[in-house]
Amino acid sequence: MDLGLSAKTVIVTGASRGIGLAITRTLAAEGASVVAVSKSGSTDLKALEETGRVHAVTADLTDPQAPAAIVAAALSTFGRLDVLVNNVGAVRPRVGGFPSVTDDDWETTFQINFFSTVRMTRAALPHLLAAGTGSIVTVSSVNAALPDPLVIDYSAAKAALANFSKALSKEVGPAGVRVNTVSPGPVATDLWLGNGGVAATIAGATGGDPAAIAKKAAGDAATGRFTRPEEVAELVAFLAGDQAANVTGADFTVDGGLIPTL
């Protein structure tokens, strides 16, 4: 299926690893030109840049000035902007419970998981509106609808993100710009499985085994496994492209049946 991404320019945040790297790779394979934004880059991202379809930009998206510079880089490199994929995010399990989550923790969580998307969208949107077409796809989380005290601040930030995206879709839909979210459950990336990831953090606090904790999390899904980052990337690419031209204001859960309700 031709997704209609050839000749389009896409900004992807959080692009150096995990879901963001998979999204960047998938979009480039579909013929898009990708501005891949990350805080420090990676070897894998550098390899993609060498294909000529990816332009890597280093930026800290907790800096309010960064989004304007990123959009300027996209326009100067590829001459246009058609799609924004807000993927950057981070989570830290609060093994000490709610009382351990400080004001600074809350602010840090909202800066990276919510305000980075608000600011990035604010910077990109005028160019999409001027073109009369475009797509914004934001990677949220099942925790937007499945609050978890272990990630209480992250859950709240993702819920805010879902609400923001839905509201914005109503405002800009008549102008030809689509806004959707994708909400993964646990994904087989370093965020969950790496050193310092969710499983390792919980294991360190409880004296458990990271592999056993990951296995339990996978078993909570109906499919009994983690989602692969490429599976999220394929859905993001579909929503970014022309085949989803009448899809907006929607949230797509990719969780292997983890959420048990309608």
HUURGI-V66288 format. One line per field, one symbol per residue. psi: psi as a letter, one per 40 degrees, with the letter a starting at -180 (. if undefined). burial: I if it has 9 or more other C-alpha atoms within 8 Angstrom, else O. A space follows every 50 residues. Layout:
psi: ???
burial: ???
//
This chain:
psi: hhefeheihhhhifeeibdddddddddddeeihhhhhideaiddddddde eeehhhhhiheehdeddddddddddddeeihdihhhdiiiihhgeeidde hiddddddddddedddddddddddddddddeeiihhhhhbidedeghhdd fddddddddddddddddddddedeeehihiihgiahigidddeiheaddd dddddeeahdddddddddeeideeiiiiddddddddddddieefdfhiei hhhgeffdhei.
burial: OOIOIOOIIIIIIIIIIIIIIIIIIIIIOIIIIIIIIIIOIOOIIIOIIO OOIIIIIIIOIIOOOIIIOIIOIIIOOIOOIIIIIIIIOOIOIIOOIOOO IOOOIIOOIIIIIIIIIOIIIOIIOOOIIOOIIIIIIIIIIIIIOOIOOO IIIIIIIIIIIIOOIIIIIIOIIOOIIIIIIIIIIIIIIIIIIIOOIIII IIIOOOOIOIOOIIIOIIIOIOOIIIIIIIOIIIIIIIIIIIIIOOIIII IOIIIIIIOOOO
//
